[in-house]
Amino acid sequence: MDNDTRICYTYLHDIAVHYKKFVRKRREKMIDTFLACMKEKGWVIELYETKRDYLPEEIVNRYKNIPAPWREFIGTVKEMMCPDETEWFLCVDDFDWRVHTAWQWNEWELISLKSADGDDEWKNRIIDFWNTHLPIFLSVKDGYAYYAISMKDGSIVRGAEPEFEECELVAVSFTDFLEKLMTGN
């Protein structure tokens, strides 16, 4: 490699490093703005003292292509729920089977599997669906509902009982989802 090529690669590397830092700072600002907005709306929010980059192995192994903005969010937010505690974001402890919570992170999948008892084809369709949809938000406000990240494209979908696996697109990304929650859309 000649000197000009080496200089060009070094320059491009530096640009990439600075761009990644810029994107990370922008994401952090977006999350901070979202949290401030939701606190104003009365949401109960507990943050980690220091950011964490941990997800249980079960989640990391099951779900590929987890978007960086969501990982950043759950590395920051320890707990987040609406004032009457009927809607909440799933956070790291919710995904850890060693931590007891009232609702399991995959509660709606478990309900569906119980409904499909004795029907292996139906069970397989349920498992296939949930293998590509990571629940990030649960609601018991007006029946059971959820928001999940599609591992296919990072979009956010919403589903509800009785057919949890019949879902609709609500946002093209996690960041878009947060923006919609802030504006009430």
C-alpha positions in Angstrom: 0.0 0.0 0.0 1.5 3.3 -1.0 1.6 6.3 1.3 -1.3 8.2 -0.4 -3.6 5.2 -0.1 -2.6 4.8 3.6 -3.4 8.4 4.3 -6.8 8.0 2.5 -7.7 5.0 4.6 -6.6 6.7 7.8 -8.7 9.8 6.9 -11.8 7.6 6.1 -11.3 5.7 9.3 -11.2 8.9 11.3 -14.4 10.1 9.5 -16.2 6.8 10.4 -15.1 7.1 14.0 -16.4 10.7 14.3 -19.6 9.8 12.6 -20.3 6.9 15.0 -19.7 9.3 18.0 -22.0 11.8 16.4 -24.8 9.2 15.9 -24.4 7.9 19.5 -24.6 11.4 21.0 -27.6 12.2 18.8 -29.3 9.0 20.1 -28.4 9.8 23.7 -30.0 13.3 23.2 -33.1 11.8 21.7 -33.5 9.3 24.7 -32.9 12.1 27.2 -35.6 14.3 25.5 -38.0 11.3 25.4 -37.5 10.6 29.1 -38.0 14.2 30.1 -41.2 14.4 28.1 -42.6 11.2 29.6 -41.7 12.4 33.2 -43.7 15.5 32.5 -46.6 13.2 31.5 -46.3 11.5 34.9 -44.5 8.3 33.9 -42.4 6.7 36.7 -38.8 6.4 35.4 -35.8 4.9 37.2 -32.4 5.2 35.5 -29.2 3.3 36.0 -26.5 5.2 37.7 -24.1 4.2 35.0 -25.0 2.9 31.5 -25.2 -0.8 31.1 -24.6 -2.9 28.0 -26.1 -6.2 29.2 -28.9 -8.4 27.9 -29.5 -12.0 29.1 -27.9 -14.6 26.9 -31.4 -16.0 26.1 -32.3 -12.7 24.4 -29.1 -12.2 22.6 -29.2 -15.7 21.2 -32.8 -15.6 20.2 -33.0 -12.2 18.6 -30.5 -11.0 16.0 -30.3 -7.5 14.6 -31.4 -5.8 17.8 -31.3 -2.1 17.0 -28.7 0.0 18.7 -31.1 2.8 19.9 -33.2 0.2 21.8 -30.0 -1.3 23.4 -29.0 2.2 24.4 -32.4 2.8 25.9 -32.5 -0.3 28.0 -28.9 0.3 29.0 -30.1 3.6 30.4 -33.6 2.9 31.8 -33.9 0.6 34.7 -37.7 0.9 35.0 -40.4 2.9 33.2 -44.2 2.7 33.6 -47.2 4.9 33.3 -48.7 6.5 36.4 -51.3 3.8 36.9 -48.8 1.0 36.2 -50.9 -0.5 33.4 -48.3 0.1 30.7 -44.6 -0.3 30.9 -41.4 -0.6 28.9 -39.7 -3.9 29.3 -36.2 -3.3 30.7 -33.2 -5.5 31.4 -34.5 -7.0 34.6 -37.7 -8.0 32.9 -35.7 -10.2 30.5 -33.7 -11.9 33.2 -35.4 -15.1 34.3 -33.7 -14.9 37.7 -35.5 -11.7 38.6 -39.1 -12.2 39.7 -41.6 -9.9 37.9 -45.4 -10.0 37.9 -45.4 -10.4 34.1 -42.8 -12.3 32.1 -41.3 -10.5 29.1 -42.8 -13.1 26.8 -46.1 -13.4 28.6 -48.2 -13.0 25.5 -46.2 -15.7 23.7 -46.8 -18.1 26.6 -50.5 -17.3 26.6 -50.7 -18.0 22.8 -48.7 -21.3 23.2 -51.1 -22.4 25.9 -54.0 -21.7 23.6 -52.4 -23.7 20.9 -51.9 -26.8 23.1 -52.3 -29.9 21.1 -51.9 -28.1 17.7 -48.2 -28.4 16.8 -48.5 -26.5 13.5 -50.1 -23.5 15.3 -47.5 -23.7 18.1 -44.7 -23.6 15.4 -46.3 -20.5 13.8 -46.5 -18.8 17.2 -42.8 -19.6 17.9 -41.8 -18.4 14.5 -43.6 -15.1 15.0 -42.0 -14.4 18.4 -38.6 -15.5 17.2 -38.7 -12.4 14.9 -40.6 -10.0 17.2 -38.9 -8.8 20.4 -41.5 -7.4 22.9 -40.4 -4.1 24.3 -43.6 -2.7 25.9 -46.5 -4.4 27.6 -50.0 -3.0 28.4 -52.9 -4.3 30.4 -54.7 -1.0 30.2 -57.5 -2.0 27.8 -56.8 -5.7 27.6 -53.5 -7.3 26.9 -51.4 -5.6 24.2 -47.7 -5.1 23.3 -45.2 -3.3 21.1 -42.4 -5.3 19.7 -39.3 -4.7 17.5 -39.4 -6.7 14.2 -36.0 -8.3 13.7 -36.6 -8.3 10.0 -36.3 -4.5 9.6 -36.2 -2.8 13.0 -39.8 -1.5 12.8 -42.1 -1.4 15.7 -45.4 -3.4 15.6 -48.4 -3.5 17.9 -50.5 -6.5 18.7 -53.3 -7.3 21.1 -55.4 -10.1 22.4 -56.9 -12.5 21.4 -54.6 -13.0 18.4 -51.3 -11.5 19.6 -49.5 -12.6 16.5 -51.8 -10.4 14.3 -50.0 -7.1 14.5 -49.8 -3.8 12.7 -46.9 -1.5 11.9 -46.8 1.6 14.2 -43.3 3.0 13.6 -40.5 2.5 11.1 -37.9 2.4 13.9 -37.4 2.5 17.7 -36.5 6.2 17.5 -39.6 6.9 15.4 -41.6 5.0 18.1 -40.3 7.3 20.8 -41.1 10.4 18.8 -44.7 9.2 18.3 -45.1 8.5 22.0 -43.8 12.0 22.8 -46.3 13.6 20.4 -49.2 11.3 21.3 -49.5 9.7 17.9 
